[in-house]
Amino acid sequence: MDYKQIIAEDLSNQLKEHLSLNEIYQLLEQPKNTDHGDLAFPTFQLAKAFRKNPVEIAGDIAKDFSSDLVTELKQAGPYLNFYLDKEKVSASILQELLTEKSNFGQSEIGEYKKVAIDMSSPNIAKPMSMGHLRSTVIGNSLANIVAKRGYQPVKINHLGDWGTQFGRLITAYKLWGDEEKVRANPIKELNELYIYFHEQLDEKPELEEQGREWFRKLEDGDQEATELWRWFREESLKEFNKVYERLGISFDSTNGEAFFNDKMDEVIDLLKEKELLVEDQSAQVVLLEDYDLQPALIMKQDGATLYITRDLAAALYRRREYDFEEALYVVGQDQILHFRQLKAVLDKMEYDWQEDIHHIIFGLISIDGAKMSTRRGKVVLLEDVLDEAVERALGQINEKNPTLENKEQVAEQVGVGAVVFHDLQHDRRNDFNFNLDDIVQFEGETGPYVQYTRARALSILERADFNTSAFKTDASYALTDDYSWEIIKLIQSFDRVLERAHREYEPSIIAKHALQLAQAFNRFYSNVRVLDEGPEKESRLALVYSVALMLEEDLRILGVEAPDEM
């Protein structure tokens, strides 16, 4: 039930000659001060059409306005403030949520069209660091958001499994590697070899040429180089999948850079056919001055291709393979120029679907104010952070609820969920500092706070001996107190929250909705005697159950589990 839409339709009876229904809908706003009603409509935009002062226009509209949903309409200068019928709206919203449960807010607007999401994409033979967290969890949440909007997400883990760095790694392994050690602990050993290679470069610059030579062998299909590369890739995927399993994330494709090795010739041929390739200092480029961009370097002097060549091949492949409605690249903001060039080259190739490609930028995570570096080993491993978060969650559970069954399982849900929620509650464009002391807390604006609020709601229902499976979905659960009303409005806003989260590709909008709902529920619980007998008891319990359902769905969309007890 979109009461904003209903009021817009009622206003449209008077204003349809001057404003469209959508324009009226967009003008309706929610006042920051609840004393000013539940919705407000400004009349400034009508002054020219009506040739009247906005205050007079507001007065005229108020005289002739009527709606079954509005109990009171007050004029405040040029504004009309609408006070909704709390009984009708609360009964309708709760009935809808209790009937739909996890399907509440589900839209078919996407018509099951595909949305390709390029996300995570770690480099093989290196452990997953905290630097990989953002792309991974933002991409996963966006997949859940578009699925809720009726699209079919295609999650692509575009592994970094090709490039000169593998020549360096093979060189390091051949010079200093121990096969038994690598087989026993592949990622740790390979990462240490990679770091050691770069530490030795200052004293032994000839190592760089050796690395290039091994990569040339790999490109030429040398048996030893290829076998080592495959081994490194397989062992890496095993390690990555352990982390992905803890995060509850799976992929539809793990085609990495190597997959496109035999697909770049098509890109070169198409660019030549369209007469877009230009020689510049013996290299091949596409000029992009029309887009106010530097030339896109497609092929080096020695014939080597670059990231953009591979990404062009990937874009063409994905368009053919998935016929996507949108293609989202969840990649850091330092790649803005790269994706502008990619879209510009596709535009010059006359592919209008380049407009459906979106670079989903995100800021950096710092640990205690320090940035992370892979080459010099100054990196915080994601698995270590998850382990530490789970340990801290277990400590809090032992302190607050020592008799809880399945403590270790709940601690895993809470600790991992805390890390994911903390990332997603920030605007994805912003940098932020990561501190475990702040995020694994059951109080404050944290994931565990939201999880704990839901568990509290379920415990209230349990104390009331209330069977949620026997809820009467055809009953009228009406509530009129201010604390309940705040919750009702947040539940009702879920459709708009989802629409905005998709439009802005912004999971933090969902996280903020979860936090606001949890805070509103805790205010309700502190001020309303939920279990007192009386005519509204069943409605209050219906509200409690609705909050539990809504918080579970918010958390699911973010990729965070919701334990029933904590």
SULBELZI-V385108 format. One record per pair of residues at least 6 apart in sequence whose ideal C-beta (glycine too) atoms are under 7 Angstrom apart, sorted by the first residue. I is the first residue (numbers start at 1). J is the second residue. Records with the same first field share a line. If there is no record, write none. Layout:
BEGIN
I: J / J
END
This chain:
BEGIN
1: 92 / 93 / 96 / 492
2: 495
3: 69 / 84 / 89 / 492
4: 25 / 28 / 39
5: 25
6: 69
7: 28 / 39 / 67 / 69 / 70 / 82
8: 21 / 24 / 25 / 28
9: 21
10: 65 / 67
11: 24 / 41
12: 21 / 24
14: 61 / 64
15: 24
18: 46 / 49
27: 41 / 42 / 45
28: 39 / 41
29: 40
30: 39
31: 37 / 40 / 81
36: 76 / 81
37: 74 / 81 / 82 / 83
38: 82 / 83 / 84 / 489
39: 82
40: 79 / 80 / 81
41: 79 / 80
42: 78 / 79
43: 54 / 57 / 58 / 78
44: 54 / 78
46: 54 / 57
47: 53 / 54 / 57
50: 57
54: 78
55: 77 / 78
58: 75 / 78 / 79 / 80
59: 75
61: 80
62: 73 / 75 / 80
65: 73
69: 84 / 85 / 88 / 89
70: 82 / 83 / 84 / 85
71: 83 / 84 / 85
72: 83
73: 80 / 82
74: 81
86: 480 / 485
87: 478 / 480
89: 488
90: 478 / 479 / 484 / 488
91: 476 / 477 / 478
93: 488 / 491 / 492
94: 477 / 542 / 543 / 546
95: 473 / 477
96: 104
97: 104 / 491 / 546 / 549 / 550
98: 471 / 473 / 542 / 545 / 546
99: 473
101: 549
102: 553
104: 494 / 553
105: 148 / 494 / 495 / 498
106: 148
107: 148 / 149 / 150
108: 150
109: 149 / 150
110: 146 / 149 / 150 / 151
111: 150
112: 150 / 151 / 152
113: 151 / 152 / 325
114: 152 / 154 / 322 / 323 / 324 / 325
115: 146 / 151 / 153 / 154 / 324 / 325 / 326 / 328
116: 154 / 156 / 318 / 322 / 324 / 327 / 328
117: 139 / 142 / 143 / 153 / 154 / 155 / 156 / 328 / 330
118: 156 / 158 / 328 / 329 / 330
119: 135 / 136 / 139 / 140 / 155 / 156 / 157 / 330
120: 132 / 135 / 136 / 139 / 157
121: 135 / 157 / 158 / 159 / 160
122: 128 / 132 / 159 / 160 / 240
123: 160
124: 159 / 160 / 161 / 232 / 233 / 236
125: 169 / 190 / 194 / 232 / 236
126: 191 / 194 / 374
127: 187 / 191 / 239 / 381
128: 240 / 243 / 382 / 383
129: 372 / 374 / 379 / 380 / 381 / 382
130: 365 / 367 / 372 / 380 / 382 / 385 / 434
131: 365 / 372
132: 382
133: 365 / 382 / 423
134: 362 / 365 / 423
135: 330 / 331 / 362
136: 247 / 249
137: 247 / 420 / 423 / 424 / 559
138: 330 / 360 / 362 / 424 / 428 / 507
139: 155 / 330
140: 249 / 559
141: 424 / 507 / 557 / 558 / 559
142: 328 / 330 / 505 / 507
143: 153 / 155
144: 556 / 557 / 559
145: 498 / 501 / 502 / 507 / 557
146: 153 / 502
147: 153
148: 498 / 557
149: 498 / 502
151: 325
154: 252 / 253 / 322
155: 251 / 252
156: 251 / 252 / 253
157: 251 / 253 / 254
158: 256 / 314
159: 254 / 256
160: 256 / 257
161: 233 / 256 / 257 / 258
162: 256 / 257 / 258 / 261
163: 257
164: 211 / 212 / 215
166: 215 / 218 / 229
167: 211 / 212 / 214 / 215 / 218
168: 194 / 197 / 211
169: 190 / 193 / 194 / 232
170: 214 / 225 / 228
171: 197 / 207 / 210 / 211 / 214
172: 193 / 194 / 196 / 197
173: 193 / 228
176: 193 / 196
177: 193
181: 189
182: 189 / 190
186: 235
187: 235 / 236 / 239
190: 232
195: 375 / 376 / 377
197: 207
198: 375 / 376
200: 207
201: 207 / 208
214: 225
217: 225
218: 225 / 226 / 229
243: 382 / 383
244: 250
246: 386 / 416
247: 416 / 420 / 559
248: 559 / 561
249: 559
257: 310
260: 310 / 313 / 314
263: 313 / 317
264: 305 / 309 / 310 / 313
266: 313
267: 309 / 312 / 313 / 316
268: 299
270: 349
271: 277 / 286 / 298
274: 349
276: 286 / 348 / 349
277: 284 / 286 / 298
278: 285 / 287
280: 295
282: 301
283: 297 / 299 / 300 / 301
284: 298 / 299
285: 295 / 296 / 297 / 298
286: 295 / 296 / 298 / 345 / 348
287: 295
288: 294 / 295 / 296 / 341 / 344
291: 344
293: 340 / 341 / 344
296: 308 / 341 / 345
297: 306
298: 306 / 308 / 309
299: 305 / 309
307: 338
308: 338 / 341 / 342
311: 342
312: 342 / 345
315: 342 / 346 / 357
318: 324 / 327
319: 353
324: 356
325: 356
326: 356 / 358
327: 356 / 357
328: 358 / 360 / 505
329: 339 / 359 / 360
330: 360
331: 359
332: 361 / 362
333: 361 / 362 / 363
336: 359 / 361
339: 359
343: 354 / 357
346: 354
347: 354
358: 505
360: 505
361: 429
362: 428 / 429
363: 429 / 430 / 431 / 432
364: 371 / 431
365: 432 / 434
366: 431 / 433 / 434
367: 380 / 434
368: 433 / 435
369: 433
372: 378 / 379 / 380
373: 379
385: 419
386: 415 / 416 / 419
388: 436
389: 415 / 416 / 418 / 419 / 436 / 440
390: 411 / 412 / 415 / 416
392: 415 / 436 / 440
393: 411 / 414 / 415 / 418 / 440 / 448
394: 407 / 408 / 411
396: 442
397: 404 / 407 / 410 / 411 / 566
400: 442
401: 566
404: 410 / 565
410: 563 / 565 / 566
413: 561 / 563
414: 448 / 451 / 563 / 566
415: 440
417: 447 / 451 / 560 / 561
418: 439 / 440 / 446 / 447 / 448
419: 439
420: 447 / 558 / 559 / 560
421: 446 / 447 / 511 / 558 / 560
422: 439 / 446 / 447
424: 507 / 508 / 511 / 558
425: 445 / 508 / 511 / 512
426: 432 / 508
427: 506 / 508
428: 506 / 507 / 508
439: 446
440: 448
441: 448
442: 448 / 449 / 452
443: 449
445: 515
447: 560
449: 518
450: 514 / 515 / 518 / 551 / 555
451: 555 / 562 / 563 / 566
452: 566
453: 518 / 521 / 522 / 551
454: 548 / 551 / 552 / 562
455: 563 / 564 / 565 / 566
457: 521 / 544 / 547 / 548
458: 548 / 564
460: 530 / 544
461: 468 / 541 / 544 / 545
463: 531
464: 531 / 541
466: 541
468: 545
471: 545
477: 538 / 539 / 542
478: 539
479: 536 / 539 / 540 / 543
481: 528
483: 523 / 524 / 527 / 528
484: 524 / 543
486: 520
487: 517 / 520 / 521 / 524 / 543 / 547
490: 513 / 516 / 517 / 520
491: 546 / 550
494: 550
497: 509 / 510 / 513
500: 509
501: 507 / 509 / 510
507: 558
510: 554 / 557 / 558
511: 558
513: 554
514: 551 / 554 / 555
517: 547 / 550 / 551
518: 551
521: 547
528: 540
530: 540 / 544
551: 562
552: 562
555: 562
END
